[in-house]
Amino acid sequence: MQIAVLTFDGFNEIDSFVAAHILNRLRPKGWRAFITSPDQVAISMNGVVVHAERRLDFASEADAVIIGSGIKTRQIANDPALLAQIRLDPTRQLVGRNVRARCCLPNSGCSKAVLPAPT
């Protein structure tokens, strides 16, 4: 299972790093989580710099996608060009998100398919 952990500038470290760490514990079972970002580098809300392992278009190929949040979540949700790059297919992908990241889903193809689950 290939998993995209969507990570944007201003990200919350817990959303991205903990999710990727826990999911990557299942590598022996064939699971692999990747920090996925529209840019080569993302800077967290606390200044932590992370290099993307995959570009944003990987989200459309992944078997599962986790959408994190952060201090720029509303900016991301209001960026139609950025949101247009996120193409998800809830009929073949598992999609999870942090509660605050729900505003990033309306144009992604799965806003109605993802049931809210507080994290």
Biopython code that builds the backbone (N, CA, C, O; Angstrom):
import numpy as np
from Bio.PDB.StructureBuilder import StructureBuilder

atoms = [
    (1, "MET", "N", (0.855, -1.176, 0.000)),
    (1, "MET", "CA", (0.000, 0.000, 0.000)),
    (1, "MET", "C", (0.892, 1.227, 0.000)),
    (1, "MET", "O", (1.759, 1.369, 0.861)),
    (2, "GLN", "N", (0.683, 2.103, -0.952)),
    (2, "GLN", "CA", (1.414, 3.357, -1.066)),
    (2, "GLN", "C", (0.520, 4.467, -0.496)),
    (2, "GLN", "O", (-0.634, 4.607, -0.902)),
    (3, "ILE", "N", (1.055, 5.250, 0.441)),
    (3, "ILE", "CA", (0.254, 6.250, 1.147)),
    (3, "ILE", "C", (0.879, 7.629, 0.997)),
    (3, "ILE", "O", (2.068, 7.811, 1.261)),
    (4, "ALA", "N", (0.080, 8.595, 0.574)),
    (4, "ALA", "CA", (0.525, 9.988, 0.467)),
    (4, "ALA", "C", (0.090, 10.728, 1.728)),
    (4, "ALA", "O", (-1.100, 10.790, 2.040)),
    (5, "VAL", "N", (1.054, 11.286, 2.448)),
    (5, "VAL", "CA", (0.761, 12.112, 3.612)),
    (5, "VAL", "C", (0.924, 13.562, 3.140)),
    (5, "VAL", "O", (2.039, 14.081, 3.087)),
    (6, "LEU", "N", (-0.195, 14.208, 2.800)),
    (6, "LEU", "CA", (-0.136, 15.552, 2.233)),
    (6, "LEU", "C", (0.360, 16.540, 3.277)),
    (6, "LEU", "O", (-0.209, 16.674, 4.360)),
    (7, "THR", "N", (1.434, 17.224, 2.919)),
    (7, "THR", "CA", (2.146, 18.109, 3.834)),
    (7, "THR", "C", (2.404, 19.434, 3.123)),
    (7, "THR", "O", (3.114, 19.481, 2.119)),
    (8, "PHE", "N", (1.824, 20.503, 3.651)),
    (8, "PHE", "CA", (1.932, 21.827, 3.037)),
    (8, "PHE", "C", (2.722, 22.754, 3.951)),
    (8, "PHE", "O", (2.905, 22.464, 5.133)),
    (9, "ASP", "N", (3.192, 23.875, 3.398)),
    (9, "ASP", "CA", (3.846, 24.879, 4.236)),
    (9, "ASP", "C", (2.937, 25.234, 5.405)),
    (9, "ASP", "O", (1.721, 25.343, 5.248)),
    (10, "GLY", "N", (3.537, 25.413, 6.575)),
    (10, "GLY", "CA", (2.776, 25.726, 7.775)),
    (10, "GLY", "C", (2.158, 24.495, 8.415)),
    (10, "GLY", "O", (1.294, 24.613, 9.284)),
    (11, "PHE", "N", (2.600, 23.295, 7.986)),
    (11, "PHE", "CA", (1.992, 22.058, 8.472)),
    (11, "PHE", "C", (2.204, 21.838, 9.965)),
    (11, "PHE", "O", (3.147, 22.352, 10.566)),
    (12, "ASN", "N", (1.305, 21.068, 10.532)),
    (12, "ASN", "CA", (1.404, 20.639, 11.920)),
    (12, "ASN", "C", (2.251, 19.373, 11.920)),
    (12, "ASN", "O", (1.896, 18.391, 11.268)),
    (13, "GLU", "N", (3.360, 19.386, 12.640)),
    (13, "GLU", "CA", (4.281, 18.251, 12.636)),
    (13, "GLU", "C", (3.605, 16.951, 13.053)),
    (13, "GLU", "O", (3.912, 15.888, 12.514)),
    (14, "ILE", "N", (2.689, 17.032, 14.006)),
    (14, "ILE", "CA", (2.024, 15.818, 14.487)),
    (14, "ILE", "C", (1.235, 15.163, 13.359)),
    (14, "ILE", "O", (1.272, 13.943, 13.202)),
    (15, "ASP", "N", (0.523, 15.965, 12.575)),
    (15, "ASP", "CA", (-0.286, 15.424, 11.485)),
    (15, "ASP", "C", (0.564, 14.632, 10.495)),
    (15, "ASP", "O", (0.184, 13.534, 10.086)),
    (16, "SER", "N", (1.692, 15.177, 10.118)),
    (16, "SER", "CA", (2.503, 14.546, 9.071)),
    (16, "SER", "C", (3.471, 13.503, 9.612)),
    (16, "SER", "O", (3.492, 12.367, 9.138)),
    (17, "PHE", "N", (4.272, 13.882, 10.601)),
    (17, "PHE", "CA", (5.333, 12.989, 11.064)),
    (17, "PHE", "C", (4.802, 11.767, 11.807)),
    (17, "PHE", "O", (5.281, 10.654, 11.592)),
    (18, "VAL", "N", (3.825, 11.965, 12.671)),
    (18, "VAL", "CA", (3.293, 10.819, 13.424)),
    (18, "VAL", "C", (2.576, 9.853, 12.487)),
    (18, "VAL", "O", (2.749, 8.638, 12.587)),
    (19, "ALA", "N", (1.773, 10.394, 11.582)),
    (19, "ALA", "CA", (1.067, 9.529, 10.631)),
    (19, "ALA", "C", (2.066, 8.724, 9.797)),
    (19, "ALA", "O", (1.931, 7.507, 9.671)),
    (20, "ALA", "N", (3.070, 9.403, 9.225)),
    (20, "ALA", "CA", (4.060, 8.706, 8.400)),
    (20, "ALA", "C", (4.829, 7.680, 9.220)),
    (20, "ALA", "O", (5.079, 6.572, 8.746)),
    (21, "HIS", "N", (5.204, 8.035, 10.439)),
    (21, "HIS", "CA", (5.970, 7.118, 11.289)),
    (21, "HIS", "C", (5.175, 5.852, 11.618)),
    (21, "HIS", "O", (5.681, 4.738, 11.482)),
    (22, "ILE", "N", (3.947, 6.033, 12.044)),
    (22, "ILE", "CA", (3.131, 4.867, 12.414)),
    (22, "ILE", "C", (2.865, 3.980, 11.197)),
    (22, "ILE", "O", (2.992, 2.759, 11.280)),
    (23, "LEU", "N", (2.501, 4.585, 10.078)),
    (23, "LEU", "CA", (2.205, 3.794, 8.881)),
    (23, "LEU", "C", (3.453, 3.095, 8.338)),
    (23, "LEU", "O", (3.364, 1.979, 7.826)),
    (24, "ASN", "N", (4.599, 3.737, 8.444)),
    (24, "ASN", "CA", (5.835, 3.115, 7.961)),
    (24, "ASN", "C", (6.306, 1.963, 8.837)),
    (24, "ASN", "O", (7.218, 1.233, 8.447)),
    (25, "ARG", "N", (5.717, 1.786, 9.993)),
    (25, "ARG", "CA", (6.004, 0.595, 10.803)),
    (25, "ARG", "C", (5.486, -0.668, 10.104)),
    (25, "ARG", "O", (5.880, -1.785, 10.440)),
    (26, "LEU", "N", (4.600, -0.468, 9.131)),
    (26, "LEU", "CA", (4.032, -1.602, 8.401)),
    (26, "LEU", "C", (4.777, -1.888, 7.094)),
    (26, "LEU", "O", (4.262, -2.596, 6.230)),
    (27, "ARG", "N", (5.969, -1.348, 6.950)),
    (27, "ARG", "CA", (6.756, -1.623, 5.736)),
    (27, "ARG", "C", (6.951, -3.119, 5.488)),
    (27, "ARG", "O", (6.887, -3.552, 4.337)),
    (28, "PRO", "N", (7.185, -3.922, 6.526)),
    (28, "PRO", "CA", (7.323, -5.364, 6.260)),
    (28, "PRO", "C", (6.077, -5.980, 5.616)),
    (28, "PRO", "O", (6.157, -7.035, 4.988)),
    (29, "LYS", "N", (4.940, -5.326, 5.773)),
    (29, "LYS", "CA", (3.688, -5.812, 5.172)),
    (29, "LYS", "C", (3.423, -5.161, 3.818)),
    (29, "LYS", "O", (2.374, -5.385, 3.213)),
    (30, "GLY", "N", (4.385, -4.345, 3.336)),
    (30, "GLY", "CA", (4.242, -3.717, 2.026)),
    (30, "GLY", "C", (3.674, -2.308, 2.041)),
    (30, "GLY", "O", (3.419, -1.732, 0.984)),
    (31, "TRP", "N", (3.472, -1.745, 3.228)),
    (31, "TRP", "CA", (2.956, -0.386, 3.325)),
    (31, "TRP", "C", (4.118, 0.593, 3.292)),
    (31, "TRP", "O", (5.192, 0.311, 3.824)),
    (32, "ARG", "N", (3.898, 1.759, 2.660)),
    (32, "ARG", "CA", (4.928, 2.797, 2.627)),
    (32, "ARG", "C", (4.245, 4.152, 2.571)),
    (32, "ARG", "O", (3.485, 4.438, 1.645)),
    (33, "ALA", "N", (4.520, 4.987, 3.571)),
    (33, "ALA", "CA", (3.957, 6.335, 3.630)),
    (33, "ALA", "C", (5.023, 7.336, 3.195)),
    (33, "ALA", "O", (6.185, 7.227, 3.586)),
    (34, "PHE", "N", (4.619, 8.313, 2.383)),
    (34, "PHE", "CA", (5.536, 9.316, 1.855)),
    (34, "PHE", "C", (5.049, 10.718, 2.205)),
    (34, "PHE", "O", (3.871, 11.033, 2.034)),
    (35, "ILE", "N", (5.950, 11.548, 2.690)),
    (35, "ILE", "CA", (5.635, 12.964, 2.864)),
    (35, "ILE", "C", (5.466, 13.517, 1.451)),
    (35, "ILE", "O", (6.389, 13.463, 0.639)),
    (36, "THR", "N", (4.297, 14.041, 1.171)),
    (36, "THR", "CA", (3.916, 14.473, -0.177)),
    (36, "THR", "C", (3.558, 15.953, -0.142)),
    (36, "THR", "O", (2.729, 16.385, 0.659)),
    (37, "SER", "N", (4.194, 16.723, -1.023)),
    (37, "SER", "CA", (4.037, 18.178, -0.966)),
    (37, "SER", "C", (4.061, 18.787, -2.362)),
    (37, "SER", "O", (4.627, 18.203, -3.287)),
    (38, "PRO", "N", (3.446, 19.962, -2.518)),
    (38, "PRO", "CA", (3.509, 20.625, -3.818)),
    (38, "PRO", "C", (4.897, 21.202, -4.109)),
    (38, "PRO", "O", (5.223, 21.472, -5.265)),
    (39, "ASP", "N", (5.701, 21.390, -3.087)),
    (39, "ASP", "CA", (7.042, 21.944, -3.232)),
    (39, "ASP", "C", (8.075, 20.936, -2.763)),
    (39, "ASP", "O", (7.733, 19.969, -2.083)),
    (40, "GLN", "N", (9.327, 21.150, -3.116)),
    (40, "GLN", "CA", (10.389, 20.231, -2.694)),
    (40, "GLN", "C", (10.615, 20.283, -1.195)),
    (40, "GLN", "O", (11.045, 19.300, -0.591)),
    (41, "VAL", "N", (10.324, 21.434, -0.593)),
    (41, "VAL", "CA", (10.528, 21.628, 0.840)),
    (41, "VAL", "C", (9.263, 22.237, 1.431)),
    (41, "VAL", "O", (8.642, 23.109, 0.824)),
    (42, "ALA", "N", (8.887, 21.772, 2.618)),
    (42, "ALA", "CA", (7.784, 22.375, 3.365)),
    (42, "ALA", "C", (8.319, 22.766, 4.738)),
    (42, "ALA", "O", (9.115, 22.043, 5.337)),
    (43, "ILE", "N", (7.875, 23.911, 5.225)),
    (43, "ILE", "CA", (8.310, 24.389, 6.534)),
    (43, "ILE", "C", (7.107, 24.354, 7.465)),
    (43, "ILE", "O", (6.056, 24.917, 7.158)),
    (44, "SER", "N", (7.267, 23.691, 8.604)),
    (44, "SER", "CA", (6.165, 23.513, 9.545)),
    (44, "SER", "C", (5.807, 24.816, 10.246)),
    (44, "SER", "O", (6.498, 25.826, 10.108)),
    (45, "MET", "N", (4.726, 24.775, 10.993)),
    (45, "MET", "CA", (4.278, 25.930, 11.750)),
    (45, "MET", "C", (5.284, 26.333, 12.822)),
    (45, "MET", "O", (5.217, 27.442, 13.354)),
    (46, "ASN", "N", (6.217, 25.439, 13.140)),
    (46, "ASN", "CA", (7.247, 25.721, 14.141)),
    (46, "ASN", "C", (8.636, 25.841, 13.527)),
    (46, "ASN", "O", (9.634, 25.860, 14.247)),
    (47, "GLY", "N", (8.705, 25.922, 12.191)),
    (47, "GLY", "CA", (9.980, 26.135, 11.532)),
    (47, "GLY", "C", (10.769, 24.888, 11.175)),
    (47, "GLY", "O", (11.914, 24.992, 10.735)),
    (48, "VAL", "N", (10.186, 23.717, 11.352)),
    (48, "VAL", "CA", (10.851, 22.472, 10.985)),
    (48, "VAL", "C", (10.796, 22.317, 9.462)),
    (48, "VAL", "O", (9.726, 22.409, 8.860)),
    (49, "VAL", "N", (11.947, 22.083, 8.856)),
    (49, "VAL", "CA", (12.032, 21.950, 7.402)),
    (49, "VAL", "C", (12.032, 20.467, 7.039)),
    (49, "VAL", "O", (12.792, 19.679, 7.603)),
    (50, "VAL", "N", (11.177, 20.099, 6.100)),
    (50, "VAL", "CA", (11.120, 18.717, 5.644)),
    (50, "VAL", "C", (11.179, 18.707, 4.116)),
    (50, "VAL", "O", (10.569, 19.545, 3.452)),
    (51, "HIS", "N", (11.919, 17.752, 3.580)),
    (51, "HIS", "CA", (12.001, 17.583, 2.129)),
    (51, "HIS", "C", (10.935, 16.585, 1.700)),
    (51, "HIS", "O", (10.800, 15.512, 2.288)),
    (52, "ALA", "N", (10.193, 16.944, 0.685)),
    (52, "ALA", "CA", (9.134, 16.069, 0.184)),
    (52, "ALA", "C", (9.743, 14.806, -0.401)),
    (52, "ALA", "O", (10.749, 14.855, -1.109)),
    (53, "GLU", "N", (9.120, 13.676, -0.097)),
    (53, "GLU", "CA", (9.538, 12.406, -0.692)),
    (53, "GLU", "C", (8.825, 12.180, -2.015)),
    (53, "GLU", "O", (9.323, 11.462, -2.882)),
    (54, "ARG", "N", (7.658, 12.795, -2.168)),
    (54, "ARG", "CA", (6.873, 12.709, -3.405)),
    (54, "ARG", "C", (6.251, 14.071, -3.666)),
    (54, "ARG", "O", (6.011, 14.854, -2.746)),
    (55, "ARG", "N", (5.997, 14.335, -4.944)),
    (55, "ARG", "CA", (5.318, 15.571, -5.321)),
    (55, "ARG", "C", (3.809, 15.359, -5.196)),
    (55, "ARG", "O", (3.343, 14.227, -5.067)),
    (56, "LEU", "N", (3.062, 16.440, -5.234)),
    (56, "LEU", "CA", (1.623, 16.406, -4.978)),
    (56, "LEU", "C", (0.858, 15.496, -5.942)),
    (56, "LEU", "O", (-0.153, 14.911, -5.553)),
    (57, "ASP", "N", (1.314, 15.364, -7.180)),
    (57, "ASP", "CA", (0.600, 14.508, -8.133)),
    (57, "ASP", "C", (0.606, 13.036, -7.727)),
    (57, "ASP", "O", (-0.188, 12.250, -8.243)),
    (58, "PHE", "N", (1.487, 12.661, -6.815)),
    (58, "PHE", "CA", (1.513, 11.290, -6.294)),
    (58, "PHE", "C", (0.197, 10.950, -5.578)),
    (58, "PHE", "O", (-0.200, 9.786, -5.529)),
    (59, "ALA", "N", (-0.470, 11.957, -5.030)),
    (59, "ALA", "CA", (-1.723, 11.714, -4.306)),
    (59, "ALA", "C", (-2.752, 11.002, -5.177)),
    (59, "ALA", "O", (-3.538, 10.198, -4.674)),
    (60, "SER", "N", (-2.757, 11.286, -6.471)),
    (60, "SER", "CA", (-3.734, 10.632, -7.348)),
    (60, "SER", "C", (-3.396, 9.172, -7.608)),
    (60, "SER", "O", (-4.282, 8.389, -7.950)),
    (61, "GLU", "N", (-2.139, 8.792, -7.453)),
    (61, "GLU", "CA", (-1.702, 7.408, -7.667)),
    (61, "GLU", "C", (-1.769, 6.557, -6.404)),
    (61, "GLU", "O", (-1.921, 5.337, -6.477)),
    (62, "ALA", "N", (-1.654, 7.207, -5.244)),
    (62, "ALA", "CA", (-1.543, 6.488, -3.974)),
    (62, "ALA", "C", (-2.788, 5.654, -3.688)),
    (62, "ALA", "O", (-3.888, 5.959, -4.149)),
    (63, "ASP", "N", (-2.580, 4.600, -2.917)),
    (63, "ASP", "CA", (-3.697, 3.758, -2.488)),
    (63, "ASP", "C", (-4.490, 4.428, -1.371)),
    (63, "ASP", "O", (-5.684, 4.182, -1.198)),
    (64, "ALA", "N", (-3.802, 5.275, -0.624)),
    (64, "ALA", "CA", (-4.432, 5.999, 0.481)),
    (64, "ALA", "C", (-3.806, 7.381, 0.579)),
    (64, "ALA", "O", (-2.651, 7.584, 0.205)),
    (65, "VAL", "N", (-4.590, 8.329, 1.089)),
    (65, "VAL", "CA", (-4.125, 9.706, 1.231)),
    (65, "VAL", "C", (-4.546, 10.211, 2.608)),
    (65, "VAL", "O", (-5.694, 10.050, 3.022)),
    (66, "ILE", "N", (-3.597, 10.820, 3.303)),
    (66, "ILE", "CA", (-3.892, 11.467, 4.578)),
    (66, "ILE", "C", (-3.629, 12.953, 4.384)),
    (66, "ILE", "O", (-2.546, 13.347, 3.950)),
    (67, "ILE", "N", (-4.612, 13.770, 4.704)),
    (67, "ILE", "CA", (-4.488, 15.218, 4.535)),
    (67, "ILE", "C", (-4.307, 15.842, 5.906)),
    (67, "ILE", "O", (-5.183, 15.758, 6.766)),
    (68, "GLY", "N", (-3.154, 16.469, 6.096)),
    (68, "GLY", "CA", (-2.861, 17.125, 7.363)),
    (68, "GLY", "C", (-3.324, 18.563, 7.360)),
    (68, "GLY", "O", (-3.835, 19.063, 6.359)),
    (69, "SER", "N", (-3.140, 19.222, 8.488)),
    (69, "SER", "CA", (-3.519, 20.625, 8.588)),
    (69, "SER", "C", (-2.358, 21.418, 9.160)),
    (69, "SER", "O", (-1.279, 20.881, 9.408)),
    (70, "GLY", "N", (-2.595, 22.684, 9.362)),
    (70, "GLY", "CA", (-1.574, 23.560, 9.911)),
    (70, "GLY", "C", (-2.060, 24.990, 9.920)),
    (70, "GLY", "O", (-3.250, 25.254, 9.744)),
    (71, "ILE", "N", (-1.130, 25.920, 10.127)),
    (71, "ILE", "CA", (-1.531, 27.318, 10.246)),
    (71, "ILE", "C", (-1.953, 27.935, 8.920)),
    (71, "ILE", "O", (-2.551, 29.011, 8.909)),
    (72, "LYS", "N", (-1.657, 27.283, 7.810)),
    (72, "LYS", "CA", (-2.029, 27.819, 6.503)),
    (72, "LYS", "C", (-3.156, 27.026, 5.833)),
    (72, "LYS", "O", (-3.374, 27.159, 4.629)),
    (73, "THR", "N", (-3.865, 26.213, 6.599)),
    (73, "THR", "CA", (-4.920, 25.373, 6.032)),
    (73, "THR", "C", (-5.962, 26.192, 5.280)),
    (73, "THR", "O", (-6.377, 25.807, 4.187)),
    (74, "ARG", "N", (-6.387, 27.300, 5.843)),
    (74, "ARG", "CA", (-7.410, 28.130, 5.168)),
    (74, "ARG", "C", (-6.855, 28.736, 3.879)),
    (74, "ARG", "O", (-7.579, 28.826, 2.888)),
    (75, "GLN", "N", (-5.592, 29.150, 3.871)),
    (75, "GLN", "CA", (-4.974, 29.670, 2.648)),
    (75, "GLN", "C", (-4.973, 28.592, 1.571)),
    (75, "GLN", "O", (-5.304, 28.862, 0.417)),
    (76, "ILE", "N", (-4.606, 27.387, 1.943)),
    (76, "ILE", "CA", (-4.564, 26.271, 0.995)),
    (76, "ILE", "C", (-5.963, 26.000, 0.455)),
    (76, "ILE", "O", (-6.143, 25.773, -0.741)),
    (77, "ALA", "N", (-6.952, 26.025, 1.346)),
    (77, "ALA", "CA", (-8.338, 25.767, 0.944)),
    (77, "ALA", "C", (-8.869, 26.829, -0.007)),
    (77, "ALA", "O", (-9.818, 26.580, -0.752)),
    (78, "ASN", "N", (-8.268, 28.002, 0.014)),
    (78, "ASN", "CA", (-8.708, 29.095, -0.861)),
    (78, "ASN", "C", (-7.801, 29.287, -2.067)),
    (78, "ASN", "O", (-7.846, 30.330, -2.720)),
    (79, "ASP", "N", (-6.983, 28.294, -2.363)),
    (79, "ASP", "CA", (-6.069, 28.359, -3.511)),
    (79, "ASP", "C", (-6.542, 27.365, -4.575)),
    (79, "ASP", "O", (-6.146, 26.200, -4.553)),
    (80, "PRO", "N", (-7.393, 27.823, -5.512)),
    (80, "PRO", "CA", (-7.963, 26.896, -6.498)),
    (80, "PRO", "C", (-6.907, 26.194, -7.346)),
    (80, "PRO", "O", (-7.099, 25.039, -7.726)),
    (81, "ALA", "N", (-5.807, 26.859, -7.647)),
    (81, "ALA", "CA", (-4.757, 26.234, -8.463)),
    (81, "ALA", "C", (-4.114, 25.072, -7.706)),
    (81, "ALA", "O", (-3.827, 24.025, -8.286)),
    (82, "LEU", "N", (-3.894, 25.263, -6.427)),
    (82, "LEU", "CA", (-3.301, 24.195, -5.613)),
    (82, "LEU", "C", (-4.295, 23.045, -5.443)),
    (82, "LEU", "O", (-3.934, 21.880, -5.604)),
    (83, "LEU", "N", (-5.537, 23.374, -5.119)),
    (83, "LEU", "CA", (-6.545, 22.328, -4.928)),
    (83, "LEU", "C", (-6.805, 21.542, -6.205)),
    (83, "LEU", "O", (-7.126, 20.355, -6.148)),
    (84, "ALA", "N", (-6.672, 22.186, -7.342)),
    (84, "ALA", "CA", (-6.894, 21.496, -8.620)),
    (84, "ALA", "C", (-5.859, 20.391, -8.842)),
    (84, "ALA", "O", (-6.100, 19.464, -9.615)),
    (85, "GLN", "N", (-4.722, 20.484, -8.175)),
    (85, "GLN", "CA", (-3.675, 19.469, -8.305)),
    (85, "GLN", "C", (-3.983, 18.210, -7.488)),
    (85, "GLN", "O", (-3.384, 17.158, -7.710)),
    (86, "ILE", "N", (-4.912, 18.325, -6.550)),
    (86, "ILE", "CA", (-5.250, 17.189, -5.678)),
    (86, "ILE", "C", (-6.425, 16.449, -6.291)),
    (86, "ILE", "O", (-7.573, 16.870, -6.149)),
    (87, "ARG", "N", (-6.142, 15.356, -6.968)),
    (87, "ARG", "CA", (-7.176, 14.552, -7.614)),
    (87, "ARG", "C", (-7.279, 13.223, -6.875)),
    (87, "ARG", "O", (-6.384, 12.383, -6.951)),
    (88, "LEU", "N", (-8.373, 13.052, -6.168)),
    (88, "LEU", "CA", (-8.580, 11.833, -5.395)),
    (88, "LEU", "C", (-9.759, 11.055, -5.951)),
    (88, "LEU", "O", (-10.685, 11.628, -6.525)),
    (89, "ASP", "N", (-9.712, 9.743, -5.772)),
    (89, "ASP", "CA", (-10.769, 8.868, -6.250)),
    (89, "ASP", "C", (-11.228, 7.990, -5.088)),
    (89, "ASP", "O", (-10.639, 6.939, -4.836)),
    (90, "PRO", "N", (-12.272, 8.411, -4.382)),
    (90, "PRO", "CA", (-12.712, 7.657, -3.206)),
    (90, "PRO", "C", (-13.232, 6.258, -3.526)),
    (90, "PRO", "O", (-13.451, 5.465, -2.610)),
    (91, "THR", "N", (-13.433, 5.939, -4.800)),
    (91, "THR", "CA", (-13.874, 4.588, -5.142)),
    (91, "THR", "C", (-12.714, 3.593, -5.093)),
    (91, "THR", "O", (-12.945, 2.386, -5.012)),
    (92, "ARG", "N", (-11.458, 4.084, -5.143)),
    (92, "ARG", "CA", (-10.312, 3.179, -5.083)),
    (92, "ARG", "C", (-9.265, 3.579, -4.052)),
    (92, "ARG", "O", (-8.313, 2.837, -3.811)),
    (93, "GLN", "N", (-9.438, 4.754, -3.440)),
    (93, "GLN", "CA", (-8.470, 5.226, -2.458)),
    (93, "GLN", "C", (-9.117, 5.372, -1.081)),
    (93, "GLN", "O", (-10.289, 5.728, -0.960)),
    (94, "LEU", "N", (-8.325, 5.087, -0.054)),
    (94, "LEU", "CA", (-8.730, 5.420, 1.301)),
    (94, "LEU", "C", (-8.279, 6.852, 1.537)),
    (94, "LEU", "O", (-7.138, 7.196, 1.228)),
    (95, "VAL", "N", (-9.149, 7.689, 2.077)),
    (95, "VAL", "CA", (-8.804, 9.087, 2.308)),
    (95, "VAL", "C", (-9.101, 9.431, 3.757)),
    (95, "VAL", "O", (-10.212, 9.221, 4.246)),
    (96, "GLY", "N", (-8.091, 9.962, 4.436)),
    (96, "GLY", "CA", (-8.246, 10.404, 5.821)),
    (96, "GLY", "C", (-7.771, 11.835, 5.924)),
    (96, "GLY", "O", (-7.028, 12.320, 5.070)),
    (97, "ARG", "N", (-8.201, 12.504, 6.967)),
    (97, "ARG", "CA", (-7.797, 13.887, 7.133)),
    (97, "ARG", "C", (-7.883, 14.290, 8.588)),
    (97, "ARG", "O", (-8.600, 13.688, 9.387)),
    (98, "ASN", "N", (-7.133, 15.323, 8.904)),
    (98, "ASN", "CA", (-7.259, 15.966, 10.193)),
    (98, "ASN", "C", (-8.534, 16.795, 10.130)),
    (98, "ASN", "O", (-8.920, 17.241, 9.049)),
    (99, "VAL", "N", (-9.184, 17.007, 11.240)),
    (99, "VAL", "CA", (-10.455, 17.732, 11.257)),
    (99, "VAL", "C", (-10.339, 19.082, 10.568)),
    (99, "VAL", "O", (-11.227, 19.445, 9.797)),
    (100, "ARG", "N", (-9.285, 19.830, 10.816)),
    (100, "ARG", "CA", (-9.148, 21.159, 10.212)),
    (100, "ARG", "C", (-8.888, 21.085, 8.714)),
    (100, "ARG", "O", (-9.099, 22.072, 8.008)),
    (101, "ALA", "N", (-8.441, 19.955, 8.218)),
    (101, "ALA", "CA", (-8.131, 19.826, 6.788)),
    (101, "ALA", "C", (-9.370, 19.580, 5.938)),
    (101, "ALA", "O", (-9.259, 19.464, 4.718)),
    (102, "ARG", "N", (-10.536, 19.500, 6.546)),
    (102, "ARG", "CA", (-11.757, 19.225, 5.776)),
    (102, "ARG", "C", (-12.023, 20.282, 4.722)),
    (102, "ARG", "O", (-12.645, 19.992, 3.699)),
    (103, "CYS", "N", (-11.560, 21.509, 4.955)),
    (103, "CYS", "CA", (-11.827, 22.574, 3.982)),
    (103, "CYS", "C", (-10.991, 22.411, 2.717)),
    (103, "CYS", "O", (-11.209, 23.133, 1.744)),
    (104, "CYS", "N", (-10.039, 21.478, 2.707)),
    (104, "CYS", "CA", (-9.226, 21.244, 1.513)),
    (104, "CYS", "C", (-9.872, 20.244, 0.564)),
    (104, "CYS", "O", (-9.346, 20.004, -0.523)),
    (105, "LEU", "N", (-10.984, 19.667, 0.945)),
    (105, "LEU", "CA", (-11.577, 18.594, 0.162)),
    (105, "LEU", "C", (-12.624, 18.976, -0.882)),
    (105, "LEU", "O", (-12.843, 18.182, -1.797)),
    (106, "PRO", "N", (-13.277, 20.116, -0.816)),
    (106, "PRO", "CA", (-14.411, 20.349, -1.715)),
    (106, "PRO", "C", (-14.163, 20.082, -3.189)),
    (106, "PRO", "O", (-15.049, 19.550, -3.857)),
    (107, "ASN", "N", (-13.019, 20.421, -3.721)),
    (107, "ASN", "CA", (-12.773, 20.233, -5.147)),
    (107, "ASN", "C", (-11.890, 19.031, -5.447)),
    (107, "ASN", "O", (-11.447, 18.847, -6.580)),
    (108, "SER", "N", (-11.637, 18.219, -4.439)),
    (108, "SER", "CA", (-10.705, 17.106, -4.620)),
    (108, "SER", "C", (-11.371, 15.862, -5.186)),
    (108, "SER", "O", (-10.680, 14.921, -5.578)),
    (109, "GLY", "N", (-12.684, 15.839, -5.237)),
    (109, "GLY", "CA", (-13.382, 14.675, -5.752)),
    (109, "GLY", "C", (-13.901, 13.766, -4.656)),
    (109, "GLY", "O", (-14.480, 12.719, -4.946)),
    (110, "CYS", "N", (-13.707, 14.144, -3.409)),
    (110, "CYS", "CA", (-14.184, 13.240, -2.361)),
    (110, "CYS", "C", (-14.775, 13.960, -1.160)),
    (110, "CYS", "O", (-14.822, 13.381, -0.075)),
    (111, "SER", "N", (-15.215, 15.169, -1.306)),
    (111, "SER", "CA", (-15.739, 15.886, -0.158)),
    (111, "SER", "C", (-16.936, 15.186, 0.476)),
    (111, "SER", "O", (-17.091, 15.224, 1.697)),
    (112, "LYS", "N", (-17.770, 14.560, -0.312)),
    (112, "LYS", "CA", (-18.934, 13.879, 0.228)),
    (112, "LYS", "C", (-18.644, 12.421, 0.577)),
    (112, "LYS", "O", (-19.412, 11.780, 1.294)),
    (113, "ALA", "N", (-17.534, 11.910, 0.065)),
    (113, "ALA", "CA", (-17.221, 10.509, 0.307)),
    (113, "ALA", "C", (-16.472, 10.292, 1.618)),
    (113, "ALA", "O", (-16.445, 9.175, 2.134)),
    (114, "VAL", "N", (-15.871, 11.335, 2.156)),
    (114, "VAL", "CA", (-15.073, 11.201, 3.377)),
    (114, "VAL", "C", (-15.943, 11.536, 4.572)),
    (114, "VAL", "O", (-16.446, 12.652, 4.697)),
    (115, "LEU", "N", (-16.112, 10.571, 5.438)),
    (115, "LEU", "CA", (-16.892, 10.803, 6.655)),
    (115, "LEU", "C", (-16.002, 11.427, 7.716)),
    (115, "LEU", "O", (-14.854, 11.009, 7.865)),
    (116, "PRO", "N", (-16.491, 12.414, 8.458)),
    (116, "PRO", "CA", (-15.664, 13.040, 9.468)),
    (116, "PRO", "C", (-15.307, 12.069, 10.587)),
    (116, "PRO", "O", (-16.147, 11.305, 11.062)),
    (117, "ALA", "N", (-14.060, 12.117, 10.992)),
    (117, "ALA", "CA", (-13.579, 11.313, 12.102)),
    (117, "ALA", "C", (-12.556, 12.150, 12.849)),
    (117, "ALA", "O", (-11.427, 12.290, 12.379)),
    (118, "PRO", "N", (-12.913, 12.709, 13.993)),
    (118, "PRO", "CA", (-11.979, 13.561, 14.727)),
    (118, "PRO", "C", (-10.669, 12.837, 15.021)),
    (118, "PRO", "O", (-10.653, 11.647, 15.337)),
    (119, "THR", "N", (-9.577, 13.582, 14.910)),
    (119, "THR", "CA", (-8.251, 13.013, 15.202)),
    (119, "THR", "C", (-7.622, 13.725, 16.361)),
    (119, "THR", "O", (-6.506, 13.391, 16.759)),
]
sb = StructureBuilder()
sb.init_structure("model")
sb.init_model(0)
sb.init_chain("A")
sb.init_seg("    ")
for serial, (resi, resn, name, xyz) in enumerate(atoms, 1):
    if name == "N":
        sb.init_residue(resn, " ", resi, " ")
    sb.init_atom(name, np.array(xyz, "f"), 0.0, 1.0, " ", f" {name:<3s}", serial, name[0])
structure = sb.get_structure()
